[in-house]
Amino acid sequence: MRVLIVNPSLSVYGGAELLIVRLANYLTENGVENGILTTSILPEIRFDLKDTKIILREKSPTDRIGQIIALNRAIKAEENRFDVINIHNFPSEISVFGCKRPVVWMCNEPELHISVGLPFSLKFKAFLMVIRPFEEFVVKNYISRVAVADEFNAKRFKTIFGVEPTIISYGIDSEFFSVGDAEKAKREFALIDKFVILQIGMLTPMKNQLESLRTLKTLIKRIPNAMLVLAGSGEGDYKTALHDYIWQNDLQDYALFTGHLNRQKLRDLIHASDVILHPIKEQGGWLSPFEALCAKKPVVVSSEMTASEIISRERIGVVAADYATAIMNINNDSAQYEAMAARGAAFVKDNLSWEKFSEKMLGLFLDACAGF
């Protein structure tokens, strides 16, 4: 079998990109030829891949329709050399229109449908009105199988597209995140004698860092040594809004932006933290709470976070709306929540591995080919 993995860009090394690296390496290690079709790839991602063929296409036009057409042409130029196409991230699911090979979509989230409620321009909203019906047509007619990470995403996908996806939970690098140098991170980021609240993720409205700052404003009245660390890259209006909130509320001494961190530094920072706060909305961020649990750190997540059902069901973290109260409870009764986090570490080790994820994805590829 030959698998073509398609992702429009590998210009950041986040959860979606890590997933692709782990899947591609599993395929290589198990004798399955694979290639990645993309427009850009970070050197560190290329370095982590094992004998995967990288097919680089020129960057697409700036307009979204142009991007879809360009990616569609690139896929069609390559598809005859592969047995199955595995797509990730918008606009891949639209760009497989007309493909003659079975297509398996790893749907991290239905991006277009999430975007509807966000404050985008009139031009983008007009684009959504045109493209969403076409996306539904392509999904129903050109995509053979769909995988999602959890029950929340499965229900959402079925509601949107009328198609039953397969639930394949992501893997977590349990062994990697279970160890780290907390003291090194505390020295590097000036966190000695601080009560560290860590949020991981790009600075975007969907990751909801503004809510973390509101929580911080409430907490410093009760926890004077509290420090909110926002670990993730981001520019533009949202980052400006975050900085404005900090200055307007005199939080300069209580909030820290680290920018993008490599995995080793992020791991150390997790170990240096007292609690991981994850107030995100219905997009991305699936891996971070489970990585933190590997370090036996208490996690507080929103009910909108797509893995919140797993965290609640397994009683391995706190699903909350009132984040300040949840963090105060952790501060006041650390032993109870450390025990909860330890259960979480055991759950992740036993249930969420990249080998299990990749094995199930390979099964889905075989199933798609057999049924095509």
C-alpha positions in Angstrom: 0.0 0.0 0.0 1.1 3.6 -0.7 -0.4 6.5 1.3 -0.3 10.1 0.2 -0.7 12.4 3.3 -2.0 15.9 2.4 -1.7 19.0 4.6 -1.7 22.5 3.1 1.2 23.7 5.2 3.6 22.3 7.8 4.9 25.8 8.8 4.2 25.3 12.5 4.9 22.2 14.7 1.6 21.9 16.6 -0.6 19.0 17.5 -1.9 18.4 13.9 1.7 18.3 12.6 2.9 16.0 15.3 0.0 13.6 14.4 1.2 13.5 10.8 4.8 12.9 11.8 3.9 10.0 14.1 1.5 8.5 11.5 4.1 8.8 8.7 6.8 7.2 10.8 4.5 4.3 11.8 3.7 3.6 8.2 7.4 3.7 7.3 8.4 1.4 10.2 5.7 -1.1 9.0 6.7 -1.2 5.4 4.0 1.2 4.0 5.4 3.6 1.5 4.1 7.1 2.2 4.6 10.7 1.0 3.5 14.1 2.3 2.1 16.7 -0.1 2.4 20.2 1.3 3.5 23.8 0.4 6.0 24.3 3.2 7.6 22.3 5.9 9.7 23.2 8.9 13.2 21.8 9.1 12.5 20.2 12.5 9.5 18.4 11.0 11.5 17.2 8.1 14.2 16.0 10.5 11.7 14.0 12.6 10.4 12.1 9.6 11.8 8.7 8.7 12.1 8.1 4.9 8.9 9.8 4.0 8.9 11.4 0.6 8.3 15.1 0.8 6.4 16.5 -2.2 6.6 20.3 -2.0 4.3 22.5 -4.2 4.6 26.2 -4.6 2.6 28.3 -2.3 -1.0 28.8 -3.4 -2.6 32.1 -4.4 -3.6 34.3 -1.5 -7.4 34.0 -2.2 -9.1 31.0 -0.7 -10.7 29.8 -3.9 -7.3 29.9 -5.6 -5.8 27.9 -2.8 -8.4 25.2 -3.2 -7.9 25.0 -6.9 -4.1 24.9 -6.6 -4.2 22.1 -4.0 -6.7 20.2 -6.1 -4.4 20.3 -9.1 -1.5 19.2 -6.9 -3.4 16.2 -5.5 -4.6 15.1 -8.9 -1.0 15.3 -10.3 0.1 12.8 -7.6 -2.8 10.6 -6.9 -2.1 7.9 -9.5 1.2 7.1 -7.6 -0.7 6.2 -4.4 -3.4 3.8 -3.3 -5.1 6.0 -0.7 -5.1 9.8 0.0 -5.1 10.8 3.7 -6.1 14.5 4.1 -5.7 16.8 7.1 -6.9 20.4 7.6 -8.8 22.9 5.5 -9.0 23.2 2.5 -7.9 19.6 1.9 -11.4 18.2 2.3 -12.6 20.4 -0.5 -9.6 20.0 -2.7 -10.1 16.2 -3.2 -13.0 17.1 -5.6 -12.8 14.8 -8.6 -10.2 12.4 -7.1 -10.1 8.9 -8.4 -8.5 7.3 -5.3 -10.1 6.5 -1.9 -9.8 9.4 0.5 -9.6 9.2 4.3 -10.1 12.5 6.1 -8.5 12.9 9.6 -11.0 15.7 10.7 -9.4 17.5 13.6 -12.3 19.9 13.5 -14.8 21.0 10.8 -13.1 24.4 10.4 -15.6 26.1 8.1 -18.5 25.3 10.4 -16.6 26.5 13.4 -15.8 29.7 11.6 -19.5 30.7 11.1 -19.9 32.2 14.5 -16.6 34.1 14.5 -16.3 37.9 13.7 -14.8 37.6 10.2 -15.2 40.1 7.4 -18.2 40.3 5.1 -16.0 39.0 2.3 -15.1 35.9 4.3 -18.8 35.3 5.3 -19.8 35.5 1.6 -17.1 32.9 0.9 -18.6 30.7 3.6 -22.0 30.9 2.1 -20.7 29.7 -1.2 -18.1 27.1 -0.1 -20.0 25.3 2.7 -22.6 23.6 0.5 -19.8 22.6 -1.9 -17.8 21.2 1.0 -20.8 19.0 2.1 -21.1 17.8 -1.5 -17.4 16.8 -1.7 -17.5 15.1 1.7 -20.5 12.9 0.8 -19.3 12.0 -2.7 -15.5 12.0 -2.7 -14.4 11.1 0.8 -14.5 7.4 1.6 -13.9 7.3 5.4 -13.6 9.9 8.2 -11.8 9.7 11.5 -12.3 12.0 14.5 -10.6 12.0 17.9 -13.6 11.7 20.3 -17.3 11.4 20.9 -17.8 15.2 20.8 -16.3 15.5 17.4 -18.2 12.4 16.2 -21.6 13.8 17.2 -20.7 17.2 15.7 -19.5 15.6 12.4 -22.6 13.4 12.1 -24.9 16.5 12.7 -23.1 18.6 10.1 -22.5 16.1 7.3 -24.9 13.2 8.0 -21.9 10.9 7.9 -20.9 8.5 10.7 -17.1 8.9 11.4 -14.8 6.5 13.1 -13.4 7.5 16.5 -9.7 7.2 16.7 -8.2 9.0 19.7 -4.9 10.8 19.2 -1.8 9.4 20.7 0.2 11.1 23.5 4.0 10.8 24.0 3.5 9.6 27.6 7.1 8.7 28.2 8.5 12.0 26.9 6.2 14.2 28.9 6.5 12.1 32.1 9.9 13.6 32.8 11.2 17.2 32.7 13.5 19.7 34.4 11.2 22.0 36.4 14.0 23.9 38.1 15.6 24.7 34.7 12.3 26.2 33.4 11.7 28.1 36.6 15.1 29.7 36.3 14.7 30.4 32.6 11.3 32.0 32.9 11.8 33.6 36.4 9.1 31.5 38.0 10.8 30.7 41.3 8.4 31.0 44.2 5.5 31.5 41.8 2.1 29.7 41.6 2.3 28.9 37.9 -0.8 28.7 35.7 0.1 27.5 32.3 -1.9 27.8 29.1 -0.5 26.1 25.9 -1.5 27.0 22.4 -1.4 29.6 19.7 -2.7 33.1 20.6 -6.2 33.0 18.9 -9.8 33.7 19.9 -10.5 29.9 19.8 -7.8 29.2 22.3 -9.4 31.9 24.5 -6.4 33.3 26.3 -8.4 36.4 27.1 -10.5 34.3 29.5 -7.3 33.1 31.2 -6.3 36.7 31.8 -9.8 37.4 33.3 -9.3 34.4 35.5 -5.8 35.8 36.5 -7.3 39.1 37.5 -9.7 37.4 39.9 -7.0 35.0 41.3 -4.3 37.5 42.2 -6.5 38.8 45.0 -6.4 35.4 46.6 -3.0 34.1 45.3 -0.7 37.1 45.2 2.2 35.0 43.7 0.1 33.7 40.8 1.8 33.9 37.4 -0.1 33.1 34.1 2.3 31.8 31.4 0.9 31.8 27.8 3.1 29.4 25.8 2.4 29.8 22.1 3.0 32.0 19.1 0.7 34.7 17.7 0.5 38.1 16.2 -2.1 40.6 15.1 -5.3 42.0 16.6 -5.9 39.3 19.1 -2.4 39.5 20.6 -2.8 43.3 20.8 -6.1 42.8 22.6 -4.4 40.5 25.1 -1.7 43.1 25.8 -4.2 45.9 26.1 -6.1 43.9 28.7 -2.9 43.3 30.7 -2.1 47.0 30.8 -5.6 48.2 31.5 -5.8 45.8 34.5 -2.2 46.2 35.8 -1.3 42.6 35.2 2.2 43.3 33.8 3.8 41.5 36.7 1.5 38.5 36.6 1.5 37.4 32.9 4.2 36.1 30.7 4.3 35.4 27.0 6.9 32.8 25.9 6.3 32.7 22.2 6.7 29.3 20.4 8.6 26.7 22.4 10.3 23.5 21.3 9.0 20.3 22.8 11.8 20.0 25.3 11.3 23.5 26.7 7.5 23.0 26.8 7.9 19.8 28.7 10.1 21.5 31.3 7.6 24.3 31.6 4.8 21.9 32.2 6.8 20.3 35.0 7.4 23.8 36.5 3.6 24.5 36.6 1.1 24.1 39.3 -2.0 23.9 37.1 -2.7 23.8 33.4 -5.6 26.0 32.3 -7.3 25.2 29.0 -10.4 27.4 28.5 -10.5 26.8 24.8 -13.5 26.7 22.5 -14.4 24.0 20.0 -11.1 24.0 18.1 -7.8 22.3 18.5 -5.9 21.9 21.7 -6.7 18.2 22.2 -3.2 17.1 23.1 -2.1 19.7 25.7 -4.2 18.6 28.7 -3.2 14.9 28.2 0.5 15.8 27.8 0.2 17.8 31.1 -1.4 14.8 32.8 1.7 12.7 31.8 3.6 15.1 34.1 1.0 14.5 36.8 -0.2 18.1 36.7 -3.8 19.1 37.5 -5.7 20.3 34.4 -8.7 22.6 34.2 -10.6 22.6 30.9 -13.7 24.1 29.4 -16.8 22.1 28.7 -16.4 23.2 25.0 -13.0 21.5 24.8 -13.7 18.5 22.6 -12.0 16.0 24.9 -13.8 17.3 28.0 -16.2 14.3 27.9 -13.2 11.9 28.3 -11.7 14.0 31.1 -15.0 14.2 33.0 -15.9 10.5 32.5 -12.5 9.3 33.6 -12.3 11.8 36.5 -8.8 12.8 35.6 -9.2 16.6 35.5 -11.6 19.5 36.2 -14.2 20.5 33.6 -15.3 24.0 34.7 -17.0 27.3 33.7 -15.7 29.1 36.8 -12.0 28.7 36.2 -10.9 30.9 39.2 -12.8 28.8 41.7 -11.4 25.6 40.1 -7.9 26.8 40.4 -8.5 28.1 44.0 -9.7 24.6 44.9 -6.5 23.1 43.5 -4.4 25.6 45.4 -6.2 24.8 48.7 -6.2 21.0 48.3 -3.2 20.2 46.1 -3.0 16.5 47.3 -6.5 15.7 46.1 -5.8 17.1 42.6 -2.4 15.6 42.4 -3.9 12.2 43.0 -6.4 13.0 40.2 -3.6 14.0 37.9 -1.8 10.7 38.7 -4.9 8.8 37.6 -4.8 10.8 34.5 -1.1 9.9 33.8 -2.0 6.2 34.2 -5.1 6.6 31.9 -3.0 8.2 29.1 -0.3 5.6 29.3 -2.8 2.8 29.1 -5.1 4.2 26.4 -3.6 6.9 24.3 -0.5 5.9 22.3 0.6 6.9 18.8 1.0 3.3 17.9 -2.6 2.5 18.7 -3.7 5.6 16.8 -1.6 4.8 13.7 -2.6 1.1 13.7 -6.2 2.1 13.6 -5.6 4.7 10.9 -3.8 2.1 8.8 -6.9 -0.2 9.3 -9.1 2.6 8.0 -6.9 3.1 5.0 -7.2 -0.6 4.2 -10.9 -0.5 4.7 -11.3 2.5 2.4 -9.4 0.7 -0.3 -11.4 -2.5 0.1 -14.6 -0.7 -0.2 -13.7 1.6 -3.1 
